[in-house]
């Protein structure tokens, strides 16, 4: 089986740069971007996406999809997923989970997390997933923030269970857990 690395850390901690550095000797990498593509109405998000795009080697293939499990199963090269937090956001959006009672969306979310985790565990090439560490802060005031934090925390645990390595990036420094 291919080596699987989960890279977690805070926003702007350097986790994406570290994750990309793991592939320094890999010419063919699939970069799976599960988040929404920005438009001109959000220049700050657009600038972040462009910064990430500019760092990628020209030989890397970009796969923009919320179907990360399908991408993981369909790509026969090393892969980087950046980031699981944007997958959670897209999935919660699709399930209309932000304002609906848990019973209406949790069962389907559980199935999707199972499917994604199984696809991750079955990878046969070097694979790196980037995620945000959301458990160090205060409890969010709003339900949507608590839902996001709780779901991403669960997904991070599930990925860590089936990964060979977990790296925590803090202030650009990597700590192996």
C-alpha positions as a LaTeX table, in Angstrom:
\begin{tabular}{lrrr}
\hline
Residue & $x$ (\AA) & $y$ (\AA) & $z$ (\AA) \\
\hline
Unk1 & 0.00 & 0.00 & 0.00 \\
Unk2 & 1.11 & 3.55 & $-0.59$ \\
Unk3 & 2.22 & 5.75 & 2.26 \\
Unk4 & $-0.58$ & 7.98 & 3.55 \\
Unk5 & 0.16 & 11.22 & 5.39 \\
Unk6 & $-2.38$ & 13.46 & 7.12 \\
Unk7 & $-1.14$ & 17.04 & 7.55 \\
Unk8 & $-3.04$ & 19.16 & 10.03 \\
Unk9 & $-2.57$ & 22.59 & 11.51 \\
Unk10 & $-4.05$ & 26.02 & 11.86 \\
Unk11 & $-4.88$ & 28.44 & 9.10 \\
Unk12 & $-1.72$ & 29.86 & 7.49 \\
Unk13 & 0.47 & 27.52 & 9.52 \\
Unk14 & 2.40 & 26.25 & 6.47 \\
Unk15 & 0.63 & 22.91 & 6.17 \\
Unk16 & 0.00 & 23.16 & 2.40 \\
Unk17 & 3.61 & 24.11 & 1.71 \\
Unk18 & 4.78 & 21.18 & 3.80 \\
Unk19 & 2.36 & 18.80 & 2.08 \\
Unk20 & 3.56 & 19.93 & $-1.34$ \\
Unk21 & 7.20 & 19.46 & $-0.27$ \\
Unk22 & 6.53 & 15.74 & 0.32 \\
Unk23 & 6.21 & 15.44 & $-3.47$ \\
Unk24 & 9.48 & 17.20 & $-4.33$ \\
Unk25 & 10.75 & 14.15 & $-6.23$ \\
Unk26 & 7.40 & 13.23 & $-7.82$ \\
Unk27 & 6.84 & 14.67 & $-11.32$ \\
Unk28 & 3.29 & 13.34 & $-11.73$ \\
Unk29 & 0.97 & 14.29 & $-8.89$ \\
Unk30 & $-2.78$ & 14.71 & $-8.84$ \\
Unk31 & $-3.81$ & 17.75 & $-6.80$ \\
Unk32 & $-7.40$ & 17.26 & $-5.62$ \\
Unk33 & $-9.06$ & 20.56 & $-4.72$ \\
Unk34 & $-12.48$ & 19.87 & $-3.19$ \\
Unk35 & $-13.40$ & 23.45 & $-2.37$ \\
Unk36 & $-15.60$ & 25.83 & $-4.28$ \\
Unk37 & $-13.88$ & 27.66 & $-7.09$ \\
Unk38 & $-13.72$ & 31.36 & $-6.33$ \\
Unk39 & $-15.24$ & 34.07 & $-8.41$ \\
Unk40 & $-14.47$ & 37.76 & $-8.69$ \\
Unk41 & $-16.94$ & 38.57 & $-5.89$ \\
Unk42 & $-14.50$ & 37.19 & $-3.29$ \\
Unk43 & $-11.07$ & 38.61 & $-4.11$ \\
Unk44 & $-9.48$ & 37.36 & $-0.87$ \\
Unk45 & $-10.45$ & 33.72 & $-1.56$ \\
Unk46 & $-9.46$ & 34.12 & $-5.21$ \\
Unk47 & $-6.00$ & 35.35 & $-4.14$ \\
Unk48 & $-5.54$ & 32.32 & $-1.83$ \\
Unk49 & $-6.47$ & 29.89 & $-4.59$ \\
Unk50 & $-4.17$ & 31.62 & $-7.09$ \\
Unk51 & $-1.30$ & 31.48 & $-4.56$ \\
Unk52 & $-1.75$ & 27.71 & $-4.26$ \\
Unk53 & $-2.02$ & 27.29 & $-8.03$ \\
Unk54 & 1.16 & 29.27 & $-8.66$ \\
Unk55 & 3.18 & 26.96 & $-6.38$ \\
Unk56 & 2.19 & 23.76 & $-8.21$ \\
Unk57 & 4.57 & 22.35 & $-10.80$ \\
Unk58 & 3.24 & 22.39 & $-14.36$ \\
Unk59 & 3.38 & 18.58 & $-14.47$ \\
Unk60 & 0.81 & 18.24 & $-11.70$ \\
Unk61 & $-2.78$ & 17.49 & $-12.68$ \\
Unk62 & $-5.46$ & 19.50 & $-10.86$ \\
Unk63 & $-8.75$ & 17.76 & $-10.08$ \\
Unk64 & $-11.42$ & 20.14 & $-8.82$ \\
Unk65 & $-14.23$ & 18.05 & $-7.37$ \\
Unk66 & $-16.30$ & 17.49 & $-4.26$ \\
Unk67 & $-16.20$ & 13.76 & $-5.12$ \\
Unk68 & $-12.88$ & 13.25 & $-3.38$ \\
Unk69 & $-13.54$ & 9.52 & $-2.84$ \\
Unk70 & $-14.04$ & 9.08 & $-6.59$ \\
Unk71 & $-10.90$ & 11.06 & $-7.33$ \\
Unk72 & $-8.86$ & 9.00 & $-4.86$ \\
Unk73 & $-10.07$ & 5.79 & $-6.49$ \\
Unk74 & $-9.61$ & 7.06 & $-10.04$ \\
Unk75 & $-6.12$ & 8.54 & $-9.85$ \\
Unk76 & $-3.19$ & 6.18 & $-10.39$ \\
Unk77 & $-0.47$ & 8.62 & $-9.33$ \\
Unk78 & 0.60 & 10.15 & $-6.05$ \\
Unk79 & $-2.11$ & 12.48 & $-4.80$ \\
Unk80 & $-2.53$ & 15.48 & $-2.55$ \\
Unk81 & $-5.95$ & 16.50 & $-1.22$ \\
Unk82 & $-6.05$ & 20.12 & $-0.10$ \\
Unk83 & $-8.12$ & 20.37 & 1.96 \\
Unk84 & $-10.53$ & 18.19 & 3.91 \\
Unk85 & $-12.11$ & 21.29 & 5.47 \\
Unk86 & $-13.33$ & 22.50 & 2.10 \\
Unk87 & $-14.74$ & 18.99 & 1.44 \\
Unk88 & $-16.66$ & 19.22 & 4.72 \\
Unk89 & $-18.01$ & 22.64 & 3.77 \\
Unk90 & $-19.10$ & 21.47 & 0.30 \\
Unk91 & $-20.70$ & 18.33 & 1.74 \\
Unk92 & $-22.56$ & 20.19 & 4.48 \\
Unk93 & $-23.75$ & 22.70 & 1.87 \\
Unk94 & $-25.01$ & 19.91 & $-0.37$ \\
Unk95 & $-26.79$ & 18.20 & 2.53 \\
Unk96 & $-28.26$ & 21.56 & 3.65 \\
Unk97 & $-26.96$ & 20.73 & 7.10 \\
Unk98 & $-26.29$ & 24.22 & 8.38 \\
Unk99 & $-29.83$ & 24.88 & 9.57 \\
Unk100 & $-31.52$ & 21.47 & 9.44 \\
Unk101 & $-31.89$ & 19.10 & 12.39 \\
Unk102 & $-29.05$ & 16.59 & 12.67 \\
Unk103 & $-31.37$ & 13.63 & 12.07 \\
Unk104 & $-32.04$ & 14.87 & 8.53 \\
Unk105 & $-28.44$ & 14.86 & 7.34 \\
Unk106 & $-26.18$ & 12.97 & 9.79 \\
Unk107 & $-26.92$ & 9.47 & 8.41 \\
Unk108 & $-25.97$ & 10.52 & 4.86 \\
Unk109 & $-22.92$ & 12.40 & 6.14 \\
Unk110 & $-21.81$ & 9.28 & 8.00 \\
Unk111 & $-22.02$ & 7.25 & 4.79 \\
Unk112 & $-20.00$ & 9.84 & 2.89 \\
Unk113 & $-17.32$ & 9.96 & 5.59 \\
Unk114 & $-17.14$ & 6.14 & 5.51 \\
Unk115 & $-16.80$ & 6.17 & 1.70 \\
Unk116 & $-14.11$ & 8.85 & 1.78 \\
Unk117 & $-12.15$ & 7.17 & 4.56 \\
Unk118 & $-12.30$ & 3.80 & 2.77 \\
Unk119 & $-11.05$ & 5.40 & $-0.46$ \\
Unk120 & $-8.19$ & 7.00 & 1.48 \\
Unk121 & $-7.27$ & 3.74 & 3.22 \\
Unk122 & $-7.18$ & 1.85 & $-0.09$ \\
Unk123 & $-4.68$ & 4.17 & $-1.82$ \\
Unk124 & $-1.69$ & 2.34 & $-3.32$ \\
Unk125 & 0.42 & 5.43 & $-4.11$ \\
Unk126 & 1.92 & 8.13 & $-1.92$ \\
Unk127 & $-1.00$ & 10.24 & $-0.68$ \\
Unk128 & $-1.14$ & 13.38 & 1.43 \\
Unk129 & $-4.29$ & 14.98 & 2.82 \\
Unk130 & $-4.28$ & 18.49 & 4.25 \\
Unk131 & $-6.79$ & 19.49 & 6.91 \\
Unk132 & $-7.39$ & 22.19 & 9.46 \\
Unk133 & $-6.97$ & 21.56 & 13.15 \\
Unk134 & $-10.12$ & 23.01 & 14.65 \\
Unk135 & $-9.99$ & 21.67 & 18.19 \\
Unk136 & $-7.65$ & 24.20 & 19.77 \\
Unk137 & $-10.03$ & 27.15 & 19.81 \\
Unk138 & $-13.08$ & 28.26 & 21.70 \\
Unk139 & $-16.51$ & 26.75 & 21.15 \\
Unk140 & $-18.05$ & 28.70 & 18.25 \\
Unk141 & $-21.00$ & 30.96 & 19.07 \\
Unk142 & $-23.04$ & 29.84 & 16.08 \\
Unk143 & $-24.46$ & 26.42 & 15.32 \\
Unk144 & $-22.87$ & 26.36 & 11.87 \\
Unk145 & $-19.42$ & 26.81 & 13.40 \\
Unk146 & $-20.01$ & 24.02 & 15.90 \\
Unk147 & $-21.33$ & 21.70 & 13.18 \\
Unk148 & $-18.28$ & 22.37 & 10.99 \\
Unk149 & $-15.82$ & 21.94 & 13.87 \\
Unk150 & $-17.42$ & 18.71 & 15.06 \\
Unk151 & $-17.67$ & 17.14 & 11.59 \\
Unk152 & $-14.12$ & 18.08 & 10.61 \\
Unk153 & $-12.81$ & 16.85 & 13.97 \\
Unk154 & $-14.49$ & 13.48 & 13.37 \\
Unk155 & $-13.17$ & 13.25 & 9.80 \\
Unk156 & $-9.65$ & 14.12 & 10.98 \\
Unk157 & $-9.80$ & 11.31 & 13.55 \\
Unk158 & $-11.00$ & 8.83 & 10.94 \\
Unk159 & $-8.23$ & 9.81 & 8.50 \\
Unk160 & $-5.59$ & 9.68 & 11.24 \\
Unk161 & $-6.66$ & 6.12 & 12.12 \\
Unk162 & $-5.88$ & 4.88 & 8.59 \\
Unk163 & $-2.86$ & 7.08 & 7.84 \\
Unk164 & 0.75 & 6.01 & 8.24 \\
Unk165 & 1.82 & 9.41 & 9.51 \\
Unk166 & 0.16 & 12.47 & 11.00 \\
Unk167 & 2.04 & 15.75 & 10.90 \\
Unk168 & 1.00 & 18.83 & 12.85 \\
Unk169 & 2.28 & 22.08 & 11.36 \\
Unk170 & 2.62 & 25.03 & 13.72 \\
Unk171 & 4.26 & 28.31 & 12.66 \\
Unk172 & 5.84 & 26.53 & 9.70 \\
Unk173 & 7.38 & 23.82 & 11.88 \\
Unk174 & 6.39 & 20.17 & 11.48 \\
Unk175 & 5.73 & 17.95 & 14.47 \\
Unk176 & 5.12 & 14.26 & 13.82 \\
Unk177 & 2.42 & 12.75 & 15.98 \\
\hline
\end{tabular}
